[in-house]
Amino acid sequence: MRVGLLPLGRPTFDVPFAEERLAAMLARLQEAGAELTGPRALLFDAKAAREALATLAAQSPDVILLLQATFCDASMAVETATAFPDTPLAIWAVPEPRTGGRLRLNSFCGLNLASHALGLSQRPFGWLFADPDGDVAADLAALLAGDRAAPRLDAAAPAEAVVGDEGEAVAAALRGRRIGRIGEHPEGFHTCAYDPSTLKALAGLEVEALTLDDLFARARAADPPEAYAAEAAELEGIGEVDGAQLDRSLRLRTALDELRAERRYDAFAIRCWPEAFTEYGGAVCGPVSMLGEARAPCACEADVYGAATQLLLQAAAEAPVFLADVVDMDVEDDTGVVWHCGQAPVSMASTQAPPRAAIHSNRRMPLLYEFALKPGRVTFARLSQAFGAPKLVLGGGEMLERPLAFGGTAGVLRFD
């Protein structure tokens, strides 16, 4: 079997560790007896990946294998599927140790993004999330043989909805709510795409679009954020972050509060990556944490459906909510890790790990709130467009008492 390789990574993650994981994946593939073609080094940008795809096309591989060494958006998975419409496609993502510190790879999140994007086009693919240093031979052989196909959903046959009085009350609470979408969602984040008329028909929500320049200009012109600086001053480690960057970060809170009051927004969907750092010079994560505590939830990456889901959960729970990524799963003990840069409401912090001020693990700017999530019952939900049909995905479990932060806000969940 000739396996065409496409090793994907991003330089903002732990590149030496990613290269180590890639070397281990390549060693396992060689042990499997496959004929390997394509690059053996990480491809960090679209230009390099497209050149590799052009080379692979001339080599007629039997299967294309995306080696997901770090987080990547779904754009290259989609381009690969388009370039090889009749060739089997597979993705291998790798876990990382649950040691705290920074999130070094975030490979599982990249696998999820690619899965969603490929599902929208009903493109079959196989997947594997496994440590190449573990007992992976049988699963890898099954992946290459096409026996680990991702499930497909018949979008024409939705489950029957059962709505009680409480559900009706929550649905009614969403009608007429307004979301301020600031900036466009990043390329390759197909989960963040939305249609305003569809969302209004589904939940009665209105979306108004603004530009990032609107937000940044307002923040630069804002009065000094003295009240928010006093709130941040209570954080452990606040004196260790750059003062000018901290001021710029807190000015974003002032600007968002002004927009919220003037335009009657109930939630925000804000593109922060990377322009908040590269163009403005301060993180929006800390201000998002503050707004979440004030019951004005915010979603990253201009994720309007994420903001809508937060409004739904907030109405149901009558408590602050927070948007997170699932970054790791362990099927043996039925646990997973949820994480996001430090934008969770501080009321969610474990008493064993009080919130502290932090900088973004990749972009090295404040303000982030770093803490482990407190233990107890939790509900996960997503208003999703998976496979091209609207649906509400629900799950839950028990958040465990674990001192895990990963350079932001994180927790270990045991699923029901």
JOBEL-V469762 format. One record per pair of residues at least 6 apart in sequence whose C-alpha atoms are under 6 Angstrom apart, sorted by the first residue. I is the first residue (numbers start at 1). J is the second residue. Records with the same first field share a line. If there is no record, write none. Layout:
# JOBEL-V469762
I: J, J
This chain:
# JOBEL-V469762
1: 34, 35
2: 35, 36, 61, 62
3: 35, 36, 61, 63, 64
4: 37, 38, 61, 64
5: 38, 65
6: 66, 67
7: 42, 43, 66, 67
8: 42, 43, 67, 68, 69
9: 42, 43, 44, 69, 70
10: 44
12: 362
13: 104, 105
14: 104
18: 69
24: 132
25: 132
43: 49
63: 87, 88, 89
64: 89
65: 90, 91
66: 91
67: 92
68: 92, 93
69: 107
70: 105, 106, 107
71: 106, 107, 110
72: 110
73: 188
74: 113, 114, 188
75: 188
89: 125
90: 125, 126, 127
91: 127
92: 127, 128, 129
93: 107, 129
94: 107, 129, 130, 131
100: 404, 405, 406
101: 406, 407
102: 361, 406, 407
103: 406
106: 327
108: 327
109: 327
117: 190
119: 387
120: 387, 388
125: 149
126: 148, 149, 150
155: 389
170: 315, 316
175: 204, 205
176: 204, 205
177: 205
178: 206, 207, 265, 266
179: 207, 265, 266, 267, 268
180: 207, 208, 265, 268
181: 208, 209, 268, 269, 270, 302
182: 209, 210, 211, 212, 270
183: 211, 212, 271
185: 301, 302
192: 303
200: 206
218: 255
219: 251, 252, 255
225: 251
235: 356, 357
236: 356
237: 356, 357
238: 357
245: 282
246: 366, 367
248: 282
249: 282, 283, 284
253: 287
266: 296
267: 296, 297, 298
268: 298
269: 298, 299, 300, 302, 303, 304, 307
270: 300, 301, 302
271: 300, 301, 302
276: 282, 283
283: 366, 367
285: 342, 343, 368
286: 343, 367, 368, 369
288: 343
289: 343, 344, 345
292: 320, 345
293: 320, 345
295: 320
298: 307
299: 306, 307
309: 382, 383
314: 321
322: 344
324: 339, 340
325: 338, 339
326: 337, 338
327: 337, 338
328: 336, 337
329: 336
334: 414
335: 413, 414
336: 412, 413
337: 411, 412
338: 410, 411
339: 409, 410
340: 408, 409
341: 408
342: 368, 369, 370, 408, 409
348: 373, 374
349: 371, 372, 373, 374
350: 372, 373, 374
353: 371
355: 369, 370, 371
356: 369, 370
357: 368, 369
358: 368
359: 365, 366, 367, 368
361: 407
370: 408, 409
371: 405, 409
372: 403, 404, 405, 409, 410, 411
373: 410, 411
375: 399, 400, 401
376: 398, 399
377: 397, 398
378: 396, 397
379: 395, 396
380: 394, 395, 396
381: 393, 394
382: 392, 393
383: 391, 392
384: 390, 391
396: 415
397: 414, 415, 416
398: 413, 414
399: 412, 413
400: 412, 413
404: 410
